[in-house]
């Protein structure tokens, strides 16, 4: 836990199991919508959800499909509304609009590494400008009477501003800080600098969530031990393994971690397909969207990548589930690997034309 006081002035919502480290699903653009939150909750919800980011500019209004993940959310878990933007007047206006909805708090995105995002000086682009961060945090803190949280990376192309930004987190009374232990320019492929997350946990006065390549309950325990963080935020590996939050609680409670079989994974894929299905989306487009998820799932199906090879060539629902049956139900009791197989790389953006910011950890 934090060596600096970890009790914020505004209390965080209760966690699922008192005394255990906090867990949160990382906000992932085009992923963490209402249907995906429902699926995750079915297999074991995190303590907190965060929405996809609301894009804030002069003519923006909170996107209706993101609002659904707040107002129609029946998971029983708190939902924080994430914002991305830089213009203070528009950001404050949006905060005031969102306060009319049942949100747990407001979250500021200072970590998105997509070039089309940071080139606009928002998301991870803000980390180049501590003076702008100072003004923005102050305005949002004043506008948010309840919880105000931040998600950030450790820098843009260096860590030169990291200590300054952490000082600003303290200055403006942020209630929860999520730190992805890579710079914006490092993207998602470099090693995660957990020592920088540990520095934040020792420095700021609010709880810190460690984020970045937390692949399993065992890895979660190692990261908690190394960083001293108050909890964990997991994104891409929750797509791969939606049981990861439940398994993390089991391990932290000194229980046996529930093993997952390939038959369990086949059921997860079917649930995800039907939850995310929309009558307005053609079958081929929906199959393409499913491939974005299955690129992660496939990392733990087989060490040779045969599932991924066949899945990426499916064009219809029938073809997709034929591939699933072939690879997941031939040996249904075989265990789904807790860790991704070495060398099996997810390619989330190759199936769809939209560049995704959060298929981090898309976010995180």
C-alpha positions in Angstrom: 0.0 0.0 0.0 1.0 3.6 -0.4 3.5 4.9 2.2 2.0 8.4 1.7 -1.6 8.6 3.2 -3.8 6.5 1.0 -7.1 7.9 2.3 -8.5 10.5 -0.1 -10.8 13.3 1.0 -13.6 11.6 -0.8 -14.1 7.9 -0.2 -13.9 5.5 -3.1 -16.8 3.1 -3.6 -16.6 -0.1 -1.6 -14.8 -3.0 -3.3 -16.3 -6.4 -3.9 -14.3 -8.0 -1.2 -13.2 -5.8 1.7 -9.5 -5.8 2.4 -8.4 -7.0 -1.0 -6.5 -4.9 -3.6 -8.7 -2.8 -5.9 -9.4 -4.0 -9.4 -10.6 -2.1 -12.4 -11.3 -2.8 -16.1 -9.2 -0.5 -18.2 -11.1 1.8 -20.5 -10.7 0.6 -24.1 -12.1 2.5 -27.0 -14.6 0.5 -29.1 -14.4 -2.4 -26.5 -15.5 -1.4 -23.0 -19.1 -0.7 -24.0 -22.2 -1.9 -22.1 -22.3 -5.4 -23.7 -18.7 -6.0 -22.9 -19.2 -4.9 -19.3 -22.1 -7.3 -19.0 -19.9 -10.2 -20.3 -17.1 -9.3 -17.9 -19.5 -9.1 -15.0 -20.9 -12.5 -15.8 -17.5 -14.1 -15.3 -16.4 -12.0 -12.4 -16.7 -8.2 -12.3 -13.9 -5.9 -11.3 -14.4 -3.5 -8.4 -14.7 -0.6 -10.9 -15.6 0.0 -14.5 -14.4 2.9 -16.6 -16.2 4.0 -19.8 -14.7 4.5 -23.2 -13.6 8.1 -23.4 -16.1 10.9 -24.1 -14.5 13.0 -26.8 -14.8 16.7 -25.7 -14.6 19.7 -28.0 -16.5 22.8 -28.7 -19.6 21.1 -30.3 -19.5 17.8 -28.4 -22.2 16.2 -26.3 -21.8 13.0 -24.3 -22.0 10.1 -26.8 -25.3 8.2 -26.4 -23.7 4.8 -26.8 -21.2 5.5 -24.0 -24.0 6.9 -21.8 -25.7 3.5 -22.1 -22.8 1.9 -20.3 -23.7 4.1 -17.3 -27.5 4.5 -17.3 -28.3 0.9 -18.4 -25.6 -0.8 -16.4 -27.0 -3.5 -14.2 -23.7 -5.1 -13.1 -23.9 -3.6 -9.7 -20.4 -2.1 -10.0 -19.5 1.6 -10.0 -18.8 3.2 -13.4 -16.4 6.1 -13.8 -16.9 8.4 -16.9 -13.7 9.0 -18.7 -13.1 12.3 -20.7 -10.5 13.1 -23.3 -9.9 16.7 -24.4 -7.9 19.8 -23.6 -10.1 22.9 -23.8 -11.1 23.8 -20.2 -14.4 25.4 -20.9 -15.6 22.4 -22.9 -14.3 19.9 -20.4 -16.0 21.7 -17.5 -19.2 21.9 -19.4 -19.1 18.1 -20.1 -18.4 17.3 -16.5 -21.5 19.3 -15.4 -23.5 17.4 -18.0 -22.2 14.0 -16.8 -23.0 14.8 -13.2 -26.7 14.3 -14.1 -26.0 10.6 -14.7 -25.3 7.9 -12.0 -21.5 8.0 -12.4 -19.0 7.1 -9.7 -16.8 9.9 -10.7 -15.0 11.7 -13.5 -11.7 10.3 -15.0 -9.3 12.2 -17.2 -7.4 10.4 -19.9 -3.8 11.4 -20.0 -2.5 8.2 -21.5 -4.0 7.3 -24.9 -1.0 6.6 -27.2 -2.8 6.6 -30.6 -1.0 9.1 -32.8 -4.3 10.6 -34.1 -5.1 11.4 -30.4 -1.8 12.7 -29.1 -1.2 14.9 -32.2 -4.2 16.9 -31.0 -2.5 17.4 -27.6 -5.0 15.3 -25.8 -4.7 11.9 -24.1 -1.0 11.0 -23.8 -0.2 14.2 -25.7 -0.9 16.2 -22.5 2.1 14.8 -20.8 4.3 17.1 -22.9 2.8 20.1 -21.2 2.8 20.2 -17.4 1.5 23.8 -17.4 -1.6 22.7 -19.3 -2.1 19.7 -17.0 -1.9 22.0 -14.0 -4.7 24.2 -15.4 -6.8 21.3 -16.6 -6.6 19.4 -13.3 -7.5 22.5 -11.3 -10.5 23.2 -13.4 -11.8 19.6 -13.4 -11.2 19.3 -9.6 -13.3 22.4 -9.1 -16.0 21.2 -11.4 -16.3 17.7 -9.9 -17.7 17.7 -6.4 -17.3 14.0 -6.1 -14.6 11.7 -7.2 -12.0 12.9 -9.7 -9.5 10.3 -11.0 -6.8 10.3 -13.6 -5.3 7.6 -15.9 -1.8 8.4 -17.2 1.4 7.0 -18.7 4.9 7.7 -17.3 5.7 10.3 -20.0 5.4 11.1 -23.6 8.8 10.3 -25.2 10.7 10.5 -21.9 10.0 10.5 -18.2 11.3 14.0 -17.7 7.9 15.4 -16.6 6.9 12.4 -14.5 7.8 13.8 -11.1 6.2 17.2 -11.9 2.9 15.5 -13.0 2.8 13.5 -9.8 3.2 16.7 -7.8 0.2 18.1 -9.7 -1.8 15.0 -8.9 -1.2 15.8 -5.2 -1.8 19.5 -5.7 -5.2 19.1 -7.1 -6.5 16.4 -4.8 -7.0 13.6 -7.3 -8.8 10.7 -5.7 -7.4 7.7 -7.6 -4.5 7.5 -10.1 -4.1 4.7 -12.6 -0.5 4.5 -14.1 0.4 2.6 -17.2 4.1 1.9 -16.8 5.2 2.8 -20.3 5.6 6.1 -22.1 3.3 7.1 -24.9 5.9 6.5 -27.5 6.6 3.0 -26.1 3.1 2.0 -27.0 2.3 -1.6 -25.8 5.2 -3.6 -27.0 8.0 -2.5 -24.6 8.7 -3.8 -21.2 6.5 -2.2 -18.5 8.5 0.0 -16.0 6.9 -1.1 -12.8 9.5 0.8 -10.8 7.9 4.1 -12.0 4.5 2.8 -10.8 6.1 2.0 -7.5 7.4 5.6 -7.3 3.9 6.9 -7.9 2.5 4.7 -5.1 5.1 6.1 -2.7 4.6 9.7 -3.8 1.0 10.5 -4.3 -1.6 10.8 -1.6 -4.3 8.8 -3.3 -4.5 5.1 -4.1 -2.6 4.0 -7.3 -3.7 1.4 -9.7 -0.9 -0.4 -11.5 -1.6 -0.9 -15.3 0.3 -2.6 -18.1 0.8 -6.2 -19.2 -0.9 -7.7 -16.1 -1.5 -11.1 -17.7 -2.8 -13.3 -14.9 -3.6 -13.6 -11.2 -0.1 -14.7 -10.6 1.4 -11.7 -12.5 -1.1 -9.4 -10.6 0.3 -10.7 -7.3 3.9 -10.1 -8.5 3.1 -6.5 -9.7 1.3 -5.7 -6.4 4.4 -6.9 -4.5 6.8 -5.0 -6.7 5.0 -1.7 -6.9 3.1 -1.4 -3.5 0.1 -0.2 -5.5 -3.3 -0.2 -4.0 -4.7 -2.2 -6.9 -4.7 -3.1 -10.5 -6.2 -2.0 -13.8 -6.4 -4.7 -16.5 -7.5 -4.3 -20.1 -6.2 -6.4 -23.0 -5.8 -9.5 -20.8 -9.3 -9.2 -19.6 -10.4 -9.5 -23.2 -8.3 -12.6 -23.5 -9.4 -14.0 -20.1 -12.6 -12.5 -18.7 -12.1 -14.6 -15.5 -9.0 -12.6 -14.5 -10.7 -10.4 -11.9 -12.3 -13.4 -10.2 -9.0 -15.3 -10.3 -7.1 -12.4 -8.9 -9.5 -12.2 -5.9 -9.2 -15.9 -5.4 -5.4 -15.8 -5.3 -5.4 -12.7 -3.0 -7.8 -14.5 -0.7 -5.4 -17.5 -0.6 -7.9 -19.7 -2.4 -7.3 -22.0 -5.3 -7.4 -20.2 -8.6 -10.2 -21.6 -10.8 -8.8 -23.3 -13.9 -10.4 -22.4 -17.2 -11.0 -25.0 -20.0 -11.3 -24.6 -23.7 -15.0 -25.5 -23.4 -15.3 -22.5 -21.0 -13.7 -20.3 -23.6 -16.0 -21.6 -26.3 -19.0 -20.6 -24.1 -17.4 -17.1 -23.5 -17.0 -16.5 -27.3 -20.6 -17.4 -27.9 -21.8 -15.1 -25.1 -19.6 -12.3 -26.4 -20.9 -12.8 -29.9 -24.5 -12.6 -28.9 -24.1 -9.8 -26.4 -22.3 -7.6 -28.9 -24.6 -8.5 -31.9 -26.6 -5.6 -33.3 -29.4 -5.9 -35.9 -28.1 -2.8 -37.6 -24.6 -4.3 -38.2 -24.2 -6.8 -41.1 -23.0 -10.2 -40.3 -19.6 -9.8 -42.0 -18.9 -6.6 -40.0 -19.8 -8.2 -36.8 -17.6 -11.2 -37.5 -14.8 -8.7 -38.2 -15.5 -7.0 -34.8 -15.3 -10.4 -33.1 -11.8 -10.9 -34.5 -10.7 -7.9 -32.6 -11.5 -9.7 -29.4 -10.4 -13.1 -30.6 -7.0 -11.9 -31.5 -6.4 -11.7 -27.7 -8.3 -14.9 -26.8 -6.2 -16.8 -29.3 -3.0 -16.0 -27.5 -3.9 -18.7 -24.9 -5.5 -21.4 -27.1 -2.5 -23.1 -28.6 1.2 -22.5 -28.7 1.4 -22.7 -32.5 -1.2 -20.0 -33.3 -3.4 -22.4 -35.4 -6.6 -21.0 -33.9 -5.6 -17.5 -34.8 -4.6 -18.5 -38.3 -8.0 -20.1 -39.0 -10.1 -17.6 -37.1 -8.7 -14.7 -39.1 -9.9 -16.3 -42.3 -13.5 -16.8 -41.2 -16.0 -14.5 -42.9 -19.4 -15.6 -41.6 -20.8 -16.5 -38.2 -21.0 -20.2 -39.3 -17.4 -20.2 -40.4 -16.2 -18.5 -37.2 -18.0 -20.9 -34.9 -16.8 -23.9 -37.0 -13.3 -22.7 -36.2 -14.1 -22.4 -32.5 -15.6 -25.9 -32.4 -12.6 -27.3 -34.2 -10.0 -25.8 -31.8 -11.9 -25.5 -28.6 -14.2 -28.6 -28.5 -12.0 -31.3 -29.8 -10.2 -31.3 -26.4 -12.8 -29.4 -24.3 -11.3 -30.2 -21.0 -7.8 -29.1 -21.9 -6.8 -26.1 -19.9 -6.8 -22.6 -21.4 -3.3 -21.1 -20.7 -3.3 -18.6 -17.9 -0.5 -16.7 -19.7 -0.2 -15.9 -23.4 1.9 -18.4 -25.3 5.3 -17.0 -26.1 5.5 -15.4 -29.5 1.7 -15.4 -30.1 1.0 -11.8 -30.8 -2.5 -10.2 -30.9 -3.0 -7.9 -33.9 -6.2 -6.1 -32.8 -6.2 -3.4 -35.4 -5.6 -5.5 -38.5 -9.3 -6.6 -38.7 -11.0 -3.2 -38.6 -10.2 0.2 -40.1 -10.5 2.2 -36.9 -7.3 2.9 -34.9 -8.1 2.0 -31.3 -6.5 3.8 -28.5 -7.2 1.6 -25.6 -6.8 -2.0 -26.9 -4.0 -1.5 -24.2 -3.9 -2.4 -21.4 -6.2 -1.5 -26.3 -6.2 1.1 -23.0 -4.5 0.5 -20.8 
